[in-house]
Structures are given as structure tokens and as C-alpha cells.
Amino acid sequence: MSKQAQQVLEAARELAPRIAARAAEIEAARRLPLDLVKELRAAGFFRMLVPRSHGGLEVEYPATIDVLTTLSAADGATGWTVMIGSESPQLLAFLPRETFDAIYAEGPDVIIAGAFSPQGRAAPAPGGLRVNGRWGFASGCQHADWLFGHCVVEDGSDPPALRCALARASDWTIHDTWRTSGLRGTGSHDIEAADLFVPAERCFTLFGGVPTLPGAIFQGALPQASLHIAAVALGIGEGALADLVAFAGTKKKRLYAKTSLPESLLFQHKLGHAHADLLAARALLRERAEELWAHAQAGEIPLPFGLRVIEASAWIAERSAAAVDVCYTAAGGAALYESSPLQRRLRDIHTLTQHASLQDTVFASAGALRLGRPSSFGL
């Protein structure tokens, strides 16, 4: 592990207890407190994948998995929001190189947020696009420096082109919509652009885009993002397991039970099973991350391997959710209360598993590929 990777991982471990202590506050605020965002910036999490040429740490990709898992074990919403922000350079690399350079001339801790779903409309205008639309799920939009929206370009082409339009956060309207069961602290509100002119140099192609910067960190940005989601899921699962072990330390005895939790064979079985699930998930996550990094260093991500990555991410999230379910159930009635971190873990993980990249069709697509048939992911 590089010196830069060790530096940012140690920062995550140091911050984790303080983040965990503020988890209820983060959830109640439905966003990350600005003083915490300042700490996260200072720790280097948002410059993990920024190249050193632009003041970043340029951490090797597998190490980012450990950072996000550590933060997510402390608080799922914090891990998710750092994940979104840390991927900023990978998306900005789809812009012209001159634009990338200009954005990072302001410093390495640039944060962008936005939406991948093409819910906006973009009309060609002299020198760029005129954008209108409203997008959901813009995690971290309240502390982002820049926002983007994915748009259908209305230029008469068939099929229509898709382009992302990037503008400073002050040019957008944020609608307070993020009132959800879980991951409340991510502040994933709706964002809106109304007749917003975006110059051509701030527009980019998301799916199929070609990075304008060299280096492995810019190869396979979307598969890397998929494994980052799995890392957050794993962190939530590992956090739930730690919560259950701590709860068992109180020697609580469930109603009608003859023994305390630590002495219960059934409790021990559930704890051991959840632990095994998470160990398996962590092993697969590590393996896929290292394989992906090797492909990225070679300069090419084979399309079939990309689907293997997405398949692994969906499985890791599924097993992490199963482990959280076991931990929540094993804690009994005490887990029902808002004072219990386990009920927050439960809500967080099942909000995460609703993400589009984790849908059940991922496994069907992987199966189709192994049968030599077309997959719904186009691989």
C-alpha cells in the first residue's frame, strides 16, 4: 500500500469513532454537517482519486475500498456521501482536459454531485447547451461545488444523444425532497436547472465517455463506482455486526429466554453466520477490486469483466443486507428503538439495495452472458 493510501486510511480510522458518535445527528439533519464536511475534506477523502499532478493523492483503487468500508461502518450516510464526492475526478475526466485543469486549479478538494438518470432536456445553443430539467437522488448536493444533470439532447438525432451538463452549484435549485427510510444523512435531494446555459466545454458523455487524462484511476470509472457501492454496503454490514457484539456485551436476556445473549447457542450461531457472510463478501470485494485495478493499469476493461464486477457488487450488497437482517433480528425488541444503531443500519442497507445498479436483473444478465446470450446490460 502506498504512503498516500496509508495516510488516508489512517485518517478514516481516526475519524470513525467521532463520525459514529454523530450518526444520529447526521440522520436528523438529513445531510452531513458542514463542520464534518470540512474535516472530511481536510482528511483527503475527496482528493483520493485526484492525480498528484493536480494536488491530489492518486491513491491506488483497491485502497479506496478500505477507506469507504471504514467510514461506512461508522455511519452509512457518511460513507455513501464520501463515496460520491471522492469519485468527482473520475467523472470530470470526461470533460476536455483544459476544463479539468481549470476546475482543479482551485484546489484538489473539488466535490461534484448530480444524477445519472437522463431526466433533463438540453437544446443546442451557440457555444453549448441550454438545459432544463429536474433530477432526483443527487447525493451530497448541499455541499457540492459543482452539480451535473444527465440530459437528452434535443437536436433531432435518432436515437437522441445523451450529455451531462456541469455548472456551479449556485446555478441550480435544490428541492428538499430527501425524506426516506434510510441513508437520510446523504441529503440526496432533487436538483433543478431552468433555462441554464452550459458551455460546450462543460458538457461530457457519461456512458461511453473517454477520459482525457492518463492513468489507471481514470480507466473503468463506472465499474469502479459499482464496487464502491459494494464497499459502503459491506461497511454497513460490518458496523451492524460490531453493534450486535457490543449489545451482547450488556448480557441482555430476551423475554422468555433462559440464558443471556452471549450464552445462547442460537445467538452464537446467528452471529457466526453473519460474520462468515461478511468475510466472504469482503474477500470477493477485495478480489474484484484488485482484478479491476490490474485491468485498469493495463489500459483496458473488458466488457464481460465489467459485468462480473457489477454482479459481484450486487451479491456483496445482498449478503451484507442479509447479515444486517440477522443482527437486527438477533438483538430482539431493543433494536426497534431509534436509540439503537441497528435499526438505522437496517434502514440504511435496505435503502442502498434499492440502487439501480443492484437490481436482480444483474444476475440474470450475468447468467445470460455465461450462456452466450445477449444480456440486458448490453455486454
C-alpha positions as CSV (number, residue, x, y, z in Angstrom):
1,M,0.0,0.0,0.0
2,S,1.4,3.4,-1.0
3,K,2.2,6.1,1.6
4,Q,-0.8,8.2,0.3
5,A,-3.2,5.2,0.7
6,Q,-1.9,4.5,4.2
7,Q,-2.3,8.2,5.1
8,V,-6.0,8.4,4.0
9,L,-6.9,5.0,5.6
10,E,-5.4,6.0,8.9
11,A,-7.4,9.3,8.7
12,A,-10.6,7.2,8.2
13,R,-9.8,5.0,11.2
14,E,-9.1,8.1,13.3
15,L,-12.3,9.9,12.3
16,A,-14.5,6.8,12.5
17,P,-15.4,6.9,16.3
18,R,-16.3,10.6,16.0
19,I,-18.4,10.0,13.0
20,A,-20.2,7.1,14.7
21,A,-20.9,9.3,17.7
22,R,-22.7,11.8,15.4
23,A,-24.7,9.3,13.4
24,A,-28.0,10.2,14.9
25,E,-27.3,13.9,14.4
26,I,-26.4,13.3,10.8
27,E,-29.6,11.4,10.2
28,A,-31.7,14.0,11.9
29,A,-30.2,16.8,9.8
30,R,-30.6,14.8,6.6
31,R,-27.2,15.9,5.5
32,L,-23.6,15.9,6.6
33,P,-22.9,18.9,8.9
34,L,-20.7,21.4,7.3
35,D,-18.1,21.1,10.0
36,L,-17.9,17.4,9.3
37,V,-17.6,18.1,5.6
38,K,-14.7,20.4,6.4
39,E,-13.0,17.6,8.4
40,L,-13.6,15.1,5.6
41,R,-12.0,17.5,3.1
42,A,-9.0,18.1,5.3
43,A,-8.5,14.3,5.8
44,G,-8.1,14.0,2.0
45,F,-11.0,11.7,1.2
46,F,-12.2,13.9,-1.7
47,R,-8.7,14.1,-3.3
48,M,-8.1,10.3,-3.1
49,L,-8.6,9.9,-6.8
50,V,-7.3,13.3,-7.9
51,P,-3.9,12.9,-9.7
52,R,-0.8,14.1,-8.0
53,S,-0.3,16.5,-10.9
54,H,-3.3,18.4,-9.7
55,G,-2.5,18.3,-5.9
56,G,-4.3,15.0,-5.2
57,L,-3.2,11.8,-3.5
58,E,-3.8,9.5,-6.5
59,V,-4.5,6.5,-4.2
60,E,-4.4,3.1,-5.9
61,Y,-8.0,2.0,-6.4
62,P,-8.1,-1.1,-4.1
63,A,-7.2,1.0,-1.1
64,T,-10.2,3.3,-1.6
65,I,-12.4,0.2,-0.8
66,D,-10.9,0.0,2.7
67,V,-11.4,3.7,3.3
68,L,-15.1,3.6,2.3
69,T,-15.7,0.5,4.2
70,T,-14.2,2.0,7.4
71,L,-16.3,5.2,7.0
72,S,-19.5,3.3,6.3
73,A,-19.0,1.1,9.3
74,A,-19.1,4.3,11.4
75,D,-22.1,5.7,9.5
76,G,-23.6,4.6,6.3
77,A,-24.7,8.0,5.1
78,T,-21.2,9.4,5.6
79,G,-19.6,6.5,3.7
80,W,-22.1,7.0,0.9
81,T,-21.6,10.7,0.6
82,V,-17.8,10.5,0.7
83,M,-18.0,7.8,-2.0
84,I,-20.0,10.2,-4.2
85,G,-17.6,13.1,-3.6
86,S,-14.4,11.1,-4.0
87,E,-15.4,10.0,-7.5
88,S,-15.5,13.6,-8.7
89,P,-12.3,13.4,-10.7
90,Q,-13.3,10.3,-12.5
91,L,-16.4,12.0,-13.9
92,L,-14.6,15.3,-14.5
93,A,-12.0,13.4,-16.6
94,F,-14.7,13.0,-19.3
95,L,-14.5,16.8,-19.8
96,P,-11.9,18.4,-22.1
97,R,-8.5,18.4,-20.4
98,E,-8.4,22.2,-20.3
99,T,-11.7,22.2,-18.4
100,F,-10.5,19.6,-15.9
101,D,-7.3,21.7,-15.4
102,A,-9.3,24.9,-14.8
103,I,-11.6,23.2,-12.2
104,Y,-8.7,21.7,-10.2
105,A,-6.7,24.9,-10.4
106,E,-8.9,26.0,-7.5
107,G,-7.6,23.1,-5.4
108,P,-7.7,19.3,-5.2
109,D,-10.8,19.0,-2.9
110,V,-13.4,19.7,-5.6
111,I,-16.8,18.0,-4.9
112,I,-19.4,17.4,-7.6
113,A,-22.8,15.8,-7.3
114,G,-25.5,15.0,-9.8
115,A,-27.7,12.4,-11.3
116,F,-27.0,9.6,-13.8
117,S,-30.6,9.2,-15.0
118,P,-31.2,11.3,-18.2
119,Q,-34.2,13.2,-16.8
120,G,-33.3,16.6,-18.3
121,R,-33.6,18.2,-21.7
122,A,-30.8,20.0,-23.5
123,A,-31.3,22.2,-26.5
124,P,-28.4,23.1,-28.7
125,A,-27.4,26.8,-28.4
126,P,-24.5,28.7,-29.8
127,G,-21.4,27.6,-27.9
128,G,-23.1,25.0,-25.8
129,L,-26.5,23.6,-24.5
130,R,-29.5,25.2,-22.8
131,V,-30.6,22.9,-20.1
132,N,-34.0,22.3,-18.4
133,G,-34.9,19.5,-16.0
134,R,-35.2,18.1,-12.6
135,W,-33.2,15.2,-11.3
136,G,-33.6,13.0,-8.2
137,F,-31.0,11.3,-6.0
138,A,-28.3,14.0,-6.1
139,S,-26.4,12.8,-3.0
140,G,-24.3,15.4,-1.3
141,C,-25.7,18.3,-3.4
142,Q,-25.9,20.7,-0.5
143,H,-22.1,20.8,0.0
144,A,-21.0,20.2,-3.6
145,D,-19.0,22.8,-5.6
146,W,-20.4,21.7,-8.9
147,L,-23.6,19.9,-10.0
148,F,-24.4,18.0,-13.2
149,G,-27.5,16.7,-14.8
150,H,-27.8,14.0,-17.5
151,C,-29.8,15.2,-20.4
152,V,-31.4,14.1,-23.7
153,V,-30.1,16.4,-26.4
154,E,-33.0,17.6,-28.5
155,D,-31.2,18.0,-31.8
156,G,-33.4,15.7,-33.9
157,S,-30.9,12.8,-33.9
158,D,-32.2,9.3,-33.7
159,P,-31.5,7.9,-31.3
160,P,-31.0,11.1,-29.4
161,A,-27.6,11.8,-27.8
162,L,-27.1,11.9,-24.1
163,R,-24.9,14.5,-22.5
164,C,-24.1,15.6,-18.9
165,A,-24.2,19.3,-18.3
166,L,-22.0,20.7,-15.5
167,A,-22.4,24.0,-13.7
168,R,-21.5,25.6,-10.4
169,A,-23.8,24.6,-7.6
170,S,-25.0,28.2,-7.2
171,D,-26.6,27.9,-10.7
172,W,-29.0,25.2,-9.6
173,T,-32.1,24.9,-7.4
174,I,-32.1,22.3,-4.7
175,H,-35.6,20.9,-3.7
176,D,-35.9,19.4,-0.2
177,T,-37.2,16.0,-1.2
178,W,-35.0,13.5,0.7
179,R,-37.4,12.2,3.3
180,T,-36.7,8.5,3.2
181,S,-36.5,5.4,5.4
182,G,-32.7,5.2,5.3
183,L,-29.4,6.9,4.3
184,R,-31.2,10.1,5.3
185,G,-27.9,11.9,6.0
186,T,-26.8,11.7,2.4
187,G,-29.0,14.7,1.5
188,S,-29.9,13.1,-1.8
189,H,-32.4,15.9,-2.8
190,D,-33.7,16.8,-6.2
191,I,-31.8,19.4,-8.2
192,E,-33.3,21.6,-11.0
193,A,-31.9,23.6,-13.8
194,A,-34.2,26.2,-15.5
195,D,-33.1,27.6,-18.9
196,L,-29.5,27.1,-17.8
197,F,-26.8,27.8,-20.4
198,V,-23.9,25.4,-20.1
199,P,-20.9,25.9,-22.4
200,A,-19.8,23.0,-24.6
201,E,-16.5,22.7,-22.6
202,R,-18.5,21.8,-19.5
203,C,-20.6,19.0,-21.2
204,F,-19.5,15.4,-21.3
205,T,-20.5,11.9,-22.3
206,L,-21.1,9.7,-19.3
207,F,-21.8,6.2,-20.7
208,G,-19.1,5.5,-23.3
209,G,-17.1,8.6,-22.5
210,V,-13.4,8.6,-23.0
211,P,-11.2,10.1,-20.2
212,T,-9.0,12.9,-21.3
213,L,-6.4,12.2,-18.6
214,P,-3.9,9.3,-18.5
215,G,-3.7,6.9,-15.6
216,A,-5.3,3.8,-14.2
217,I,-7.6,5.7,-11.9
218,F,-9.5,7.1,-14.9
219,Q,-10.0,3.7,-16.6
220,G,-13.3,1.9,-15.9
221,A,-14.8,4.7,-13.7
222,L,-18.3,3.1,-13.8
223,P,-17.2,-0.4,-12.7
224,Q,-15.1,1.2,-10.0
225,A,-18.1,3.1,-8.8
226,S,-20.1,-0.1,-8.7
227,L,-17.5,-1.7,-6.3
228,H,-17.5,1.5,-4.2
229,I,-21.3,1.0,-3.6
230,A,-20.5,-2.6,-2.5
231,A,-17.9,-1.2,-0.2
232,V,-20.4,1.0,1.5
233,A,-22.8,-1.9,1.8
234,L,-20.1,-4.1,3.4
235,G,-19.2,-1.3,5.8
236,I,-22.8,-1.0,7.0
237,G,-22.9,-4.8,7.5
238,E,-19.6,-4.8,9.4
239,G,-20.9,-1.9,11.5
240,A,-24.1,-3.9,12.3
241,L,-22.0,-6.9,13.4
242,A,-19.9,-4.7,15.7
243,D,-23.1,-3.2,17.1
244,L,-24.5,-6.6,17.9
245,V,-21.3,-7.8,19.6
246,A,-21.4,-4.6,21.7
247,F,-25.1,-5.2,22.5
248,A,-24.3,-8.8,23.6
249,G,-21.7,-7.4,26.0
250,T,-24.6,-5.9,28.0
251,K,-25.6,-9.6,28.7
252,K,-29.2,-8.8,27.8
253,K,-31.6,-11.6,28.2
254,R,-34.5,-11.8,25.8
255,L,-38.0,-12.2,27.2
256,Y,-38.8,-15.9,27.9
257,A,-35.2,-16.8,27.3
258,K,-33.3,-19.0,29.8
259,T,-29.9,-17.6,29.1
260,S,-28.3,-14.2,28.3
261,L,-27.5,-13.5,24.7
262,P,-23.7,-14.3,24.9
263,E,-24.6,-17.7,26.4
264,S,-27.3,-18.6,23.8
265,L,-26.3,-21.1,21.2
266,L,-28.8,-19.7,18.8
267,F,-27.4,-16.2,19.2
268,Q,-23.9,-17.5,18.8
269,H,-24.9,-19.4,15.6
270,K,-26.5,-16.2,14.1
271,L,-23.5,-14.1,15.0
272,G,-21.1,-16.7,13.5
273,H,-23.2,-17.0,10.3
274,A,-23.4,-13.2,9.8
275,H,-19.7,-13.0,10.3
276,A,-19.0,-15.7,7.7
277,D,-21.2,-13.9,5.2
278,L,-19.3,-10.7,5.7
279,L,-15.9,-12.4,5.5
280,A,-16.9,-13.9,2.1
281,A,-18.3,-10.6,0.9
282,R,-15.1,-8.8,1.9
283,A,-12.9,-11.5,0.2
284,L,-14.8,-11.2,-3.1
285,L,-14.8,-7.4,-3.0
286,R,-11.0,-7.4,-2.5
287,E,-10.5,-9.9,-5.3
288,R,-12.6,-7.9,-7.8
289,A,-11.0,-4.6,-6.8
290,E,-7.5,-6.0,-7.4
291,E,-8.6,-7.6,-10.7
292,L,-10.2,-4.3,-11.8
293,W,-7.1,-2.4,-10.9
294,A,-4.9,-4.7,-12.8
295,H,-7.1,-4.3,-15.9
296,A,-7.1,-0.5,-15.4
297,Q,-3.3,-0.5,-15.2
298,A,-3.2,-2.4,-18.5
299,G,-5.4,0.3,-20.0
300,E,-8.5,-1.7,-20.9
301,I,-11.5,-3.1,-19.0
302,P,-13.0,-6.0,-21.0
303,L,-16.8,-5.6,-21.2
304,P,-17.5,-9.1,-19.9
305,F,-15.4,-8.4,-16.9
306,G,-17.3,-5.2,-16.3
307,L,-20.5,-7.3,-15.9
308,R,-18.6,-9.6,-13.5
309,V,-17.8,-6.5,-11.4
310,I,-21.5,-5.4,-11.3
311,E,-22.6,-9.0,-10.5
312,A,-20.1,-9.1,-7.6
313,S,-21.3,-5.8,-6.3
314,A,-24.9,-6.9,-6.3
315,W,-24.0,-10.1,-4.4
316,I,-21.9,-8.3,-1.9
317,A,-24.7,-5.9,-1.2
318,E,-27.2,-8.8,-0.9
319,R,-25.0,-10.7,1.6
320,S,-24.3,-7.5,3.6
321,A,-28.1,-6.9,3.8
322,A,-28.6,-10.5,4.9
323,A,-26.0,-10.0,7.7
324,V,-27.7,-6.8,8.9
325,D,-31.1,-8.5,8.9
326,V,-29.6,-11.3,11.1
327,C,-28.0,-8.7,13.5
328,Y,-31.2,-6.7,13.8
329,T,-33.3,-9.8,14.5
330,A,-30.9,-11.3,17.0
331,A,-31.0,-8.1,19.1
332,G,-34.7,-8.5,19.7
333,G,-37.0,-5.8,20.8
334,A,-34.2,-3.4,21.8
335,A,-33.4,-2.9,18.1
336,L,-36.8,-1.3,17.5
337,Y,-35.9,1.9,19.1
338,E,-34.3,4.9,17.4
339,S,-31.6,4.8,20.1
340,S,-30.4,1.5,18.6
341,P,-27.9,1.8,15.8
342,L,-29.1,-1.5,14.5
343,Q,-32.4,-0.1,13.3
344,R,-30.6,2.6,11.5
345,R,-28.3,0.1,9.9
346,L,-31.4,-1.9,8.8
347,R,-32.9,1.1,7.1
348,D,-29.7,2.2,5.6
349,I,-28.8,-1.1,4.0
350,H,-32.3,-1.6,2.5
351,T,-32.2,1.9,1.1
352,L,-28.9,1.2,-0.5
353,T,-30.0,-2.1,-2.0
354,Q,-32.7,-0.2,-4.0
355,H,-30.0,1.3,-6.1
356,A,-30.5,0.7,-9.8
357,S,-27.1,-1.0,-10.2
358,L,-28.0,-3.6,-7.7
359,Q,-31.3,-4.8,-9.2
360,D,-32.0,-8.5,-9.6
361,T,-31.6,-8.3,-13.4
362,V,-27.8,-8.1,-12.8
363,F,-27.7,-11.8,-12.0
364,A,-29.9,-12.6,-15.0
365,S,-27.6,-10.7,-17.2
366,A,-24.5,-12.5,-15.8
367,G,-26.2,-15.8,-16.4
368,A,-27.1,-14.9,-20.0
369,L,-23.5,-13.9,-20.6
370,R,-22.3,-17.3,-19.4
371,L,-24.8,-19.0,-21.8
372,G,-23.5,-16.9,-24.7
373,R,-26.7,-15.0,-24.9
374,P,-27.2,-11.2,-25.0
375,S,-27.5,-9.5,-21.6
376,S,-29.8,-6.7,-20.7
377,F,-26.7,-4.6,-19.8
378,G,-25.6,-4.8,-23.4
379,L,-22.5,-6.8,-22.7
